[in-house]
Amino acid sequence: MKLKAGDLRHRILIRRLVEVPDGKGAYTSSWETVAEPWAEIKGLTGRESVMDHVLQSISVYRVRIRWRSNIKTADQIRHGPLSLNITSVDDPDGKSEQLVMIATTEGVRPDQP
């Protein structure tokens, strides 16, 4: 599926959790913005999961952006108030034109680690 500029309607943040020295010999965790690309976001499925004896709704999204080589599955996507953990990153046609990520709300890491 060819990626067109009109498909990219959502501005997202791609963030990475990094360890930052606190100046006292220890480290603190902090979110660092890796990229702020335009994206196409589509909801795929919804399901429910019991975590810590609490029923939670889990949403899965497909996110397409222009090709980038620095995105990892340990990264997180922010779209407005929505935080998503990236579970897979793929170049679907191998041409380095687009990047397709599958991301979920399951086990989302908090803003302040």
Secondary structure as UniProt FT lines:
FT   HELIX           5..7
FT   STRAND          10..11
FT   STRAND          13..21
FT   STRAND          27..35
FT   STRAND          38..51
FT   TURN            52..53
FT   STRAND          54..66
FT   TURN            73..74
FT   STRAND          76..79
FT   TURN            80..81
FT   STRAND          82..90
FT   TURN            92..93
FT   STRAND          98..104
FT   TURN            106..107
//
